[in-house]
């Protein structure tokens, strides 16, 4: 069956077009397909104008890629927001002399690292190493958009506890949970109370809201946790002893890349 594709509401960048909606015709019958985002390559011969819209002749694989993008769009937004946390963090402490974000890797890199290892732990939305004057904190970011059900949240919390409980220096791992609302933070706090083991060596859980994070920044005393349930800053959280890693070589510091050509990923 012959198939012709019309891609509308597009913007061309040289030989690439950003596709915002895809419509199909099969055997002369027009059917709607999902509005989505896709990136395709096109030449001037493949592009024409009709009614003020750009028409691009593309293969039948483009609608499939567009539909895949539609299905994954919420995960993409989630990943971008998690990455934005570390980017803004690095920018906010760029000029600070007493703190630096030395390492940062995203979810895909964490999955790849576990694939090469014999052990498999929880997979956060991002991992980082924060260096202060006297310690190194290992940050595990969980960026919550309020869409996961309590049962799934509980399972994720339990996976952290199972992995870190009774491990040496487990308390240096700070699990940072950013949630959209105070109500969600309270819900997560109740789940933490039922899952966490405060009397055993384990990772530490901290929560905050996206509003607090946006207003005060990640370095402020916005992280709720600990037995006294007060908001703290990173300088009051436990960590590992300082190593030879230097704060001035942290991500975002002036000319940091000249001293670390390998970039900010790494264990």
N, C-alpha and C positions, 0 to 999 in steps of 0.2 A: 504494500500500500504506500502510495507516494505521500510524502510529508513535507510541508513547507512551514517554516518558522518565521514569525514576525517578532522582533524585539523592539519594544517601545520605551519611551522615557529614558533614553540612553545618552551618555556623554562620552565622546571619543577623546582619548588621550593618545595622539599619534596612531599607533597600530593597535591600541587596546580600547575596548569599549566597556564601560561599566553598565551592566544590564540591570534595570530595575523592574522590568516585568516581561514575562514571556507568554506569547499566545501561539497556539498551534492550529493548523488546518490539516485535517486528514480527509482525503477524498472529497474535498470541497466543503466539508462540514467544519465550521469554526467552533472550537471548544476552548473554554478558559483554562488556563494553567495558573499555577501559583505565582504571586508576585514575590520576587526574590532578588538576590544580588548574585551576579556571576561575573566573571572576568573572561573575556574572550579576545582573541586576536582577529583583526580584520584589516583589509586593505581598502584602498579607495574604490577598487572595482566591486567590492562586496557591500559597499555602503551607498545608500540613496536616501533622498528625502521624500516624504509624502505627508502632506497636511501638517507640516511643521515638526514632524517626528522623524527620528532617524530610523531607517530600516536597514537591517543587517542580515545578510544571507549567512546562515551558520548551519553546522551539522546537527543531526538529531541528538548529539551528546550534550549540547548546551542546555536544553530543557531539563535533562536529567541532573546535570550539575546544579542548575538553578533550584530544582526541587530539593536536592541534597542540602544546598545552602539554606533553604527555608527551614528545613528540619533542624539544622544545626545553629540557627541564628541566635537562639537564646544562650546556647553554650558559648558561642563566640562573644556575646556581650559580657557574659560572666567572666570569661578569660581576660577580656580587655580591662574590666573593672579590677580584677585581682592584680593584673600587671601594673595598672595605674597606681595601686597602693604603693608598690615598691619604687616606681618611678618618682612619685611625689615625695616619698620618704627620702630618697637619695638627694633630690633637689633641695628639700627643706633643711638638710644638714650639710649642704655643700661646703659652707664656710666654717662649720663647727670644727674646733680643734680637738674636742674630747670624745667624739663619737663618729662612727662611720659604718656604712653598709658595705661590708667587704665582699660578700657573696650574695648572689641572687639567681635562682633558677625557677622556671615555671613548671607547670604540671607535666608537660610533655617530656621535659628533661628528667623529671623525677621518675616517670614511668620507664623511660629508657634506662635509667640507672638501675632500677630494680630488675629490669629484664636481663641485665648483665650480672646480677647478683643471685646468690642462692637463697637469700632471705627477702621477704616481701612485707613491708610495713604499710601503714596508712599513707594515702596519697593526698597531700594537701593541695591547695590551689597555687601555692608558691612556697618556696623555702629560702631563707636568707640567714646570713651570719652577721650579727651586729656586734661591733667592737666598741667597747668603752675604755676608760682609762685603766680599769682593773679587772675586766672580765670580758668574755665572749658569750653572747646569747644566740641560741639557735632558734630561729623564728619559723613556725609552721602556720601559714595563713589559711584560714577557712573563710571564704567570702560568701556569706549567706544572703540570698535574694528573697528569702521568705517563702520559697516554693516547696521545700522538702517537708514531708510529713514527720511528725514526732518520732514515729517508729524508725524512720531512716536516720534521723538525727541521733537517736539513741544508739543505733548500730555503728554509726561513725564514731561516736564518743567511745564506745566499747572497744573499737578497733585500736584507738590510741592507747587506752588503758592496757589492753592485752599486750601490745607491742612494747610499751615503755616500762611497765610495772616491774620493779626490782632490778632494773638495769642500772649499772653504775653511771652516775652523773645524769640520770634521766631528767632531773629537775632543771637542767640547763636548757631543756627543750620547752619553749613557750608557745603554746597553741593559741593563736590569736583569732578569735571569732568575731567577725564584723557582721552585725545584723541590721536590718532596715529600721526596726522600731524598738521602743522600750518594752512593749508587750512581748515581742519575739525574744528579747534578751531575758526577760523573766521566765519565759517558757524554757529557754535553754538552761537557765540557772537551776530550775527544778530538775531537769534531766541530769545535769552535772552532779547534783546532790545525791542522786540515786546510783550513779555510775562510778564517780571518782573514788579513789582510795587515799584519803588525806594522811593516813598514818604510814603509808609505804612510799618508798622512792618511786616516783613516777613523773611524767611530764606535768607541766602546770597549764591550767586552762584559764584564759582571760577573755572577757567579752567587752564589746563596746558597740555603739550604734554608728551608723554612717553619718548621722548629723553631728555627733560629737567629734568624730574623726575629721569631718570637713571643717568644723569650726576651730578646733584646737590643734589639729595635726597629730600624727601618730606618736610623737615624742612626749606629749603632754600626759598628765595623770588622768587618763581616760579609760584605763583597762581595769575592769571589775573582776575580782577574783580573790583567791586566798581564803583562809579560814575566817578572817574578819570581814570579808565582803566589802572592801573599800576599793576605790579606784586608785590605781598606782601608775607610775611611770616606769620606763625600762630600767632606770638606775636603781630601783628597789627590787628587781627580779633577780633570782639566782642565775648563775652562769658558770662557764668553765674558766679556768685560770687563763690569763693572757698568754699568747704565744708570740712568736716573732713577727706575726702579721702587723703591719703598720697602718695606723688610722689614715695617714695621708695618701695611702694607696687604695683607699676604698672607692667604690663606684661613685662617680659624680664629682670627686674632688678635682681641683684644678690639675689638669694634665695627668690624671691618674692612669690613663691608657698607655702613656709612655713608659711607665714603670711596670705595667702589667699587660704586656701585649696579648696574653692569653684571654683577657676579658674577665668578666665578673662571675662566671660559672665555676664550679669546683666544690670539692668537699673540704 
